[in-house]
């Protein structure tokens, strides 16, 4: 099973932005699978979007400013949803022309990890914590 180790305030162990001061406040990126621009390229996946976590059945873009929990079975990982993950021109290069525009407002979110834990590929329990 593929996993990612999350560290409070630092991000994903092994990620290119792990523990970098400029990225600590938004070091984990999440995106809704339903927003992948499959009409531009049906083979598009998470690697093309430069996002860390792909969620199915969750409109993650609607949870800006909230704290969420993802539990893949080994305990909850808390994430503060800080801001939108704006798509860049790179999307047009790796997915196809129009991808950047297609992802505007639907490109996912940038989060700060509020706890240590492990995320894994597969089913997870998604919870929005009360304010």
N, C-alpha and C positions, 0 to 999 in steps of 0.2 A: 504494500500500500504506500502510495506517495504521501508524504507529510511535509509540513513546514513548521518549524519551531518559532514561536512568537515570544519576543522579549519586551516586557513593559517599558514603554518610552523609547525603545530602540528600533523596533521593526522585526523583520523576518531574518533569522540567522542565515547568512550566505547571500542575501540580496545585495545588489550593488549599492543601495542606499542605506544599508544597515548601519545604525549608530552615527550617521552623518548629521551634524548639527542642523544643517539647512533643511533636512527632511524628517527630523524626529517628530514634528507635529503632524505629519501626514505621510507616514512611512509605509502604511499598508493600503493598497488600493483594492476596491471591490467593484464588481460590475454585474448587472443582471444579464443572464444568458439571452433573454428575450430581446435585448438591445443590440446584439451582434449584427453587423450589417451583412447578413447572409445573402441579401438580394444583390449586393455588389460582388461578393465572392462567397459561394456556398461552403468553401473550405475554411473560412475564417474561424479562428479559435482564440483562446485566451492569450496565447503567445503573441499573436499579431497586435493585440490591443495594449500590450505592456501593463496589464493589470495583474495583480497577484492572486485574486480570488474571484471565481465566477460563481454566482448564485443563480439557482433556478427557482422561479415562482416568487421572487421577492423584488419589489420595485425599490431597490436600495437608494435610488436618486431621490425618493420622497422622504428620506430619513435624515436629511441634513440637520445638524445641531443636536442630534439624539445620541444616546449611548445604546449600543446593541451588544448582544451576546451570541456567539456562535459556539455550539457544542457538537463536536464530531464524535463524541462518545468517551473522550478522555477528560472531560471537564470543560466548563465554559471558558471562552476567551472573550474578554470585554474589550470593545473598541469604541472610541469616541469618533463619531462621524463628523469630521471637521469642515470639509469643503468639497465642491465638485471637482472631479478629475477631468479637466478640460482636454479634449482630444487635440493633438498637434498635427502638423503637416505630414509627419511620419506615417500616419494612418493611410494617407493617400498612396504613399510609396509601397507599403507592405500589403495593404488590403486591396486598394484600387481607387481610381479617381472618384471623388465624392464621399469617401468614407469619413473624412474629417467632418464634413458638413452633416452627414447622416448621424453622427454621434454627438453633435452639439446638444447639450441638455440631457443626454442619455449615456454619457461616457463613464458613468460610475462615480465613486466617491473616494476621497483620501481620508484615511483614519489614523488616529493615534492609538496604539495598543495600551490599554490600561491594566493589563495583567499578563503574566507569563502563561504559556500553554502550547498546545499542539493543534494545528488544523490538518485535516486529512481529506483526501479526495473521497467523495461519496456523500451519503446522506448526513445532514447536520440539522440540529434544532436551532432555528433563528428566533430570537426574542428581542423586542424593543423594550428597554427598561423604562420604568416610569421616571418622569422628570423629578 
